[in-house]
Each structure stands twice: as structure tokens, then as C-alpha cells.
Amino acid sequence: MGLRQGNYEQLELDVGQDFTLEEYAEFVHPEDAYITVATKVRGKWIEKSYRTDEWYLNVKIDEMTDSYNSINTFYIPRRGNTNVRHLNAFYVDLDTYNVGLSKDQAIEQIEFLIRTDRLPQPTFIIDSGRGLYAIWKINSVPGKFKNVQKLYSHIQQYLIETMTGIGSDPQASDMARVLRTPGSYNTKSNSMVKIMKSEDIVYAMRYLQEFMNDNIGYDQEEIDERNKNAQNRKKGKSRKQKRLANLFNYYTLAIARETDIRKLCELRNYDVEGFRNTIIHIYTYQVLLIDKNLHVARLKTKELNDKFINPLRKEEINEIIKSVYKAYESHLKDNKKGYNYKNETIIEKLEITEAEQVEMQTLIDKGEKQRRNTINKRKYRRDKDNMTAKQREIKVRQNKVQELSKKGLNQTQIALELGITRRTVYNDLREK
């Protein structure tokens, strides 16, 4: 039997970790560009490119078909490193079977590398059928600049080398790579591609660069101290952990603000007359804090301005970017200088309403914070059993199995009653 097909069902296709295919696509590819979708049927390879808002509608879900999609996007509907428009993620393809590891053992190895500060937490770990692949989602950056491409390659190489013992494929490193699409079928393993683990993390490329630099070139004294910190982890965070935590908080604030400003423009249908200059000032500064690259900031700022119903003139944009960059350079010399706005100041300058704040990540006032705290407290009271939704579902099933057993039903009868297998019934009864 084939898997679900057709546009509507594709939207609802469960790809693991409470993601549908549509949600996964929107998360990985937020920018407008082209995505390559590839299929392999009986050894025949076919590629076609689609806009980011429609590629997932054209994935073939079929037990006879291997389906793939590009992680990064392209300027034109043709896959190639020279055509890359947005770099959206880093990835490592893990052929775990080549190093004699099961998938569970590989995940344990990944978690060990994370605990010992050698690997940043992946955004996704995906079961590709025979092996795994890990994805680190980043705040997208333009892929056309050589210095950005070079940095991307360095970070990719670091991640691959760090995961050599887990079966990383050194040949899978280019920007235009396609990976198996979650929810599709792996014909070699006769299994579905599924998201096994996910984290709500979007990195700045600069953060991953700092992480990589921190982990290259240790002398023996530093290695000894690193091992000592790992052994004493229960006594408190290591100096490096604290530094990375502070760095991550620094970047996530800027990333959240950049995302919020984009969202605000979207909510106002890009009709931002009277706020254009302020939006561009604040937005450009956030991008500089994230990417630390004038070329990237200029390109992203112009892309946002072009979406405005009444965009600023090229000369106005260039003048604003020049001014903001001077403030950013002052900030680099003295972090007390520059546009170090508080959230409240940005809310006031942009006149962000209560209704708009509901859609924001960080640009919220005390009232919205209190509303969210109240919701979280209620959720905590509901979830204080410290179980995930899946764990709670299993617990409910186990209780039903045991209740039916007490009523005198045998394992076959319970399995038929609840629509589960006898093996599941047997395992649930052992949980008594």
C-alpha cells in the first residue's frame, strides 16, 4: 500500500515530533526563493524546482519512490552552488551503519558531544531510513558572497569532523545538497523518513563560527581543564558553558527582534508609512549584531524595504545603513554605545499595539508578559506530571489495558478492544 498522496493530505502528513510537512517546510525555508525537489524511482533521478511556498505540495509520497529536497534555496529554478540565494541550515549525513552503531547509540553519542561542549545542539535529528542526519537551522544569510560561502564550508567541515566517529559522510558538505524529505519513503530500508528529535533553536551563523573557533586549537592545559570541567559538571556550569550561554542569549535576542520586525511589517501588510525609517534603522542594527557583516546587512535591509508598499529610495536606504554601521562600529569598541534600545523603547517608537504584541517573540510589554506567564502557569499545572504529550498518551493506554485485564479480558481480547497489538498489551501489563 502506498502512503498518503495529494496536495491536501501532503499538508497534513505527520513527519514526526508534532510537525506536519507544511510546518517543517515553513520553518526551514522562511524566505522566498526556489527549492529543488528530487525523486528517484527504480534508479531514475528526476529534479524540479519550486517556490518556497509550494515545494512541499510537489513531494511524491510513495513506497516505490525516494524523495529529496534542498535545505538551502536558489535564485533560479536550478540547483547549484553558484545559484544559492539563502543559506538556511547546516547538516551532517550520518551513515551510522558504517561504524557499527544503531540509531539509538548514535543519538547517545551526539548527546555526549553536546554535553562535553564539542557540538552545538542540532535543531533536528532525522531518521533517514538506514541512518540519520542532523540539521542546525540558522537565521538565513545570503549565499552569493564568497566570504560567507567560505565560512559555511568551514563550519560544515567542523561539524562533519566532530561527528566522524558517528559515521559522518565527508562527501556530503556542499551548499546545494539535497536530503531525504521527512515523511517520504526510503526504498532501501523499506521505512519512512521521520523527525526523531527537534529543538526550538535557530542559530546565527556567527554563533556557530564562534563555537567552532572555541573548539579549535586547544593546547594540552586547556584540554586538561576541559576534561576536568566535564567531570565536575554536576557542581556547576563550566566557564566555557557560561560563555556560550551568554553568547547564545546575545544572539537570540537580536534574532528574535529581527524576526519580530519582519512579523510586524507583515501584520501591517507592509503599509508602514511614518515608521519606515525607524524600522530600517532598528532592523539593520539587529542584522549587524547577528551576522557582523555589512554586505549581508545591506542585502537583507534592501530586501525588507522592497516589500514596503511605499519603499524608501535607494539613496535613503544607503544613508541609513551608513549611519547604523557607524553606530555598530562604536558598539564594537564600547558595548555601552550604539543603538542599545530596550524592548519598551522599540515598542513605543513603532507604536506596536497589544494585538500585534501577541504575535511577537520578544517585543512585548509588561501586560503581554503577564498574560503569557499566566498561560504558562496554567500549562505547568496541567503538565506538572512532567510527561510529554506522547508519554501521557502511553500512560492513558496502559491504564486502559490494566483496567480491561482486571475485568477478566485476555490479551487478545484487550488488543481487539483497543485496536493495538498483543505485544503492546503484553508490554503494558508488565508496567504494573
N, C-alpha and C positions, 0 to 999 in steps of 0.2 A: 504493500500500500504506500502511495506517495504521501508526502507531508502536505500541509496546508498551502494552497496556492491562491492567486488572485489578489488584486490590489487591497481590498478591504481586509482580507484575512492576513495579508502581509503586515498591515499596520498593527494588528493585534497579536502578531506572532511573539510568543514568550521566548526571549533569548537568554533568560537566567537572571538571578538577582533582582527580580521585580522590574526588569526592563522589557519593554516591547522593542521591536526592531526600529520603529519610528523614533522612540525616545533615545535609543542608542545613537541613531544617525544624527539627531539634532544636537546631542551632547558632544559628539566627536567632531562634527562638521558644522559649526555655527555660522561660518562665513559663506557668502555667495561665491561660488566658483564651480568647477567641474570635478566630478568623482568618476573614476574608472570602475566599472563593474565587469568582472571576468567570469566566464564559466568554462568548465572542462567536462565534456560528455564523451565517454569512450575514447579518451585520448585527444579529442579535438578541442583546441583552445580558441575561445572567442572573446574579444574585448569590445566594449562600447562605453562611451562616457555620457554622463547625465548631470544636470544641475544638482546642487547640494540638496534642494528641497524635493527631489523626485527620484534620486538614485535607488533608495530602498524599495520603491514601488516596482523596480525592474530587476530585483534579485530573483533568480529562479530557485524555488524551494522544491526539490525533487530528489528522491532517493537514488536516482541514476546520475545526478549532477553535482559536481563540486563547484561551489560559488565563492567568489572573492571580491573584495573591494579595496580601493586605495585608502590609506589613512590620511595622507596629505592631498591637497587639492591642486588643480591646474588652471592656467589662464585659458587654455583652449581645450576642446574635447579630444585630447590626445595625450596619453601617458608618456612621461619622460622627465628626467631630472632638469632639463633646460626649460621645461614648461611649468615647473612648480610655482604655484602662487602663494598658498598659505601652508606653513608647516604647523600641523595641528597636534602632533604627538611623536614620541619616541617609542620604539618597540624592540623586543627581543624574541626571536623564534626559538623555542626550546624543544629540541629533539631528545626528550628525556630517555627514550628507549635506547639511544646510542650509548648512554653512560650507565645503563642498568638501573635506572630509577623509575619507580612508579610515580604517578602524578601526585599522590599524597606525599611521598618522600621528597619530591621536587619542591612542593609548596613549603614543606618544613625547612628545606634548605634556603628558600627565598626569605622566609621569616627570620631565619638565623642571620642572614646577611643584613636584613633591615635592623634587627636588634643590635648588631655589632657595628652599626653606622657605616657599612660599606655599600649599601644600596638604598636609594630612596623608595618609599612605599609606592608600588605600582597603582595606578588608577583602576586598571582591570587586569585580572588573570583569567585567561580564556582557555577552555579545554578545546583544542583544535581537532580532536579525534584520536590521533595517535600520540600527540604530545601536547604542549601548552604554548601559549605566547602571552607575554606581558606587555602592557601599554601604559605609558606615562603621558597623560593628557597635558598639553601646555596651552597657555594663552597664545593664540596663533600669532605667528610673525611672518612677514613677507619672505618668500624663499628665493627671490631673484638676486639678492646681494651675495657676493662671493664670500664676504666675511661671515655672514650668517650661515651659509652653506658649509663653510669650513668648521664653524663651531658645532653645527648639527652633527657633522661627521665625527668630530672628536668625542662628543657626548655619547653618540651611538656606539662608538668603539669602546668607550669606557664601560658602558652597560654590558656589552657583549663579553668583554674580557672578564668582568666581575662575575659573570654567570657561566663561565666556561665549564666549571665542574657540574653544572646542571644540564649541560647539553646545548648551550647556545650555538646557533648556526652563524659562523663568521661571514658567510656569503650573503646573509640577509641583513643588509645595512643601508641600502640606498634610499633616498627620499621618495622615490616613485614606486616603492614596493607595494604589492597587493597582499592582503592577508585574508584568511578564510572569514566569511561573514557569519557572525553569530546567528544561530537559528537555521543555518544551512546544513547540508549533509556532507559527511566525509565518506566517500565510497570505499576507501581502503580499509577503514576501521569499522564500516557499517554502523556509524554512530552520528549523533547530532553535535554540532559545534555550539558550546554553551558558555556563558559567562559564569565562572566559578566563584570569583571574588570581585567586589567592587568597593571603591572608596571615593567619597565625595571630595576629591583633590584635583585641582587644576594648578599646575606649576607654571612659574615664569621660567623661560629658557635660561635667564640669568641665574636663577636659583640653582638649577641643575648644573650650570657651569661652576658655580661656587662649590657645590657639593663635590663635583669631580675634582676640582683643584685641591680641595681639602684632603682628598684621599689619594693624591699622587705625590710621591717624593718624600715619604716619611723616612727619617733616619731611625736607627735602632732604639735610641732613647724614646722617641715618640711612639714606636711600635710597642715597647715595653709598657709605657704609660697607658696606651690604648687597651692593651690586654688587661692591665690592672683595673681600668675603668669598667671593662666588661664584667670582670669577676665581682666587682663591688657595686654592680648596678642596683641591687636592692637597697643600698644605703642612700641612694640619691642619684640624680642625673649627673652625667659626666660633663666636664667643661665644654667638650665639643657638642654634646647633645644640646646644652643650653644655648650655645652659639647658633646651632642650626635651627633650634626652635624660635629664637629671636629673629633670625633671618627669614624663616618661613612666615612668621606673623607680619613682618615688614612688607613682604611681597604680597601676601594675601590681602592686606588692607588696600594696597594700590590696585590689585586685580579686581577686588570687589567694587571699588569706586569706579574703575573703568567700565566694568560690566553694568553698574547702576546707571551711569551717564548714558550709555547706549540704550538701556532699557527706557530711561526717561524720554529720550528722543523718540523712541518707538511708540511709547504711550501717547505722546503728543502728536503722533503722525508726522513727525519731523517738521511740524509747524512751530518753530522756536524763535520767531521774530521777537526781538527785545532781549533774548538770552543767548544769542549766537556767540558773541564774543566771550562771554563768561564761560559758556560750555566748552568752547575750543581751548580757552586758557587752562581750565581745570583738567580737561581730558588729556591735552598734550602733556601736561606735567605728570599725570599718572602713568602715561605710556613711557615717558623718560625714566621714571622711577622703576618701572618694571623691566624694560629692555635695555636701558642705558645706551641707546643708540639713536642718534639724531636722524639718520636715514629712515629707520623704522618708524619713529615718531612722526616724521613728516608724511610718510605714506599713509599711516593709519589715520592721522588727522584729516588729510585731504579726502580719504575715503568716507569718513563720517560727514564732513562738510558737504560732499557731493550728494548726500542723501537728503539734505535740508530742502524744503520746498523753495526757499529763497536763500541759496548758499552765499557765503561771503566770497568776495572777489579774490582772485589768486594773490594779488598784492597784499590784501588784508591778512590772508592766512599766513603768508610768508613773514609778515611783520610780527604777528602774534607768536609764531613759532620761534622767531629770533629772540623776542623778548623773554619767552618762557625758558628758552635754553640758557639764557644768561642767568636767570633765577636758579635754574637747576645746577649750573656750574658753581654758583655761590653756595648752594646747599651741599655740594660735594666737599667744599673746603671747610664749611661750618654747618653742621646739620640743623642748627637753630635758624639758619637763613633759608630763603626760598619761600615757596607757597605752601607752608605747613598749615593748611586750613584744618579746622575742626569740622566734624560732620555737620554740626549745628550751623556753622558759617556757610557751608555749601548749600544746605537746605534753605537757608534764608536767601542767599544770593540767587538761587534758581527757583525760589518760591515753590518748592516741592510740596504738594498737598498731602493730606493724610491718606487719601485714596491711592495716590501714587506711591507713597511710602510702603504700602502693603506689598508692592511688587519689588521693593528694593532689598538688597542684601545687607548693606551697611549704612546707607544714607537714610537713617531713621531717627526720629526724636524720642524723648523720654516716654511719650504716650504710646508710641508703637512698640518700644522696647518692653513696656509693661504689659501690653496686650500679648506679645509673644511669650513673655515669661509666664503669664497666666496659662496660656495654652500648653507650654512645656511642662508646667507643674501638674496640670491635669493629665497630660500624657504620661508623666512619670508615675502618677498614682495608678494609672491603668496598667503600666508596664513594669511596676516595681518588682514583679516576679523575675525580672532580669532575663526574659526569654525573647528571642526573635519571634516574628510572626510565624515562621516555619516551625520553630520549636514548640510554640503554643499549639499549632495545628496538630503536630505529632502527639502532644500530651493529651489533647481532646480525644484523638483517635484511640490512644492507649486506654483512656478511661472507659470509652465505649466498649472496647474489646473486653476489658475486665468485667464490666457490668453484665455483658451478654454471657460471659463464661460463668458468672455466679448464678445466672438464671438457668444454667444447665445445657447451653448450646455447646456443641463440639466445635473444633477448629474449622472444619469445612463449612458448617452452618454459619459461623461468625463471618468467615470470609465472603460467603454469598450475601449475607445480610448487609455488610458494609462495603461490598464491591472492592475488596482488597485480596491479596494473595494469602495462601495458607502460611507461607514463610513469614509474611508480615505479622499475621496473627500469632504465630509461634514466638517471634521476637518480642512482640508487645506483651505477651503473657509472662515472659521471662523478666520483664521490667518491674514486676510486682515487688 
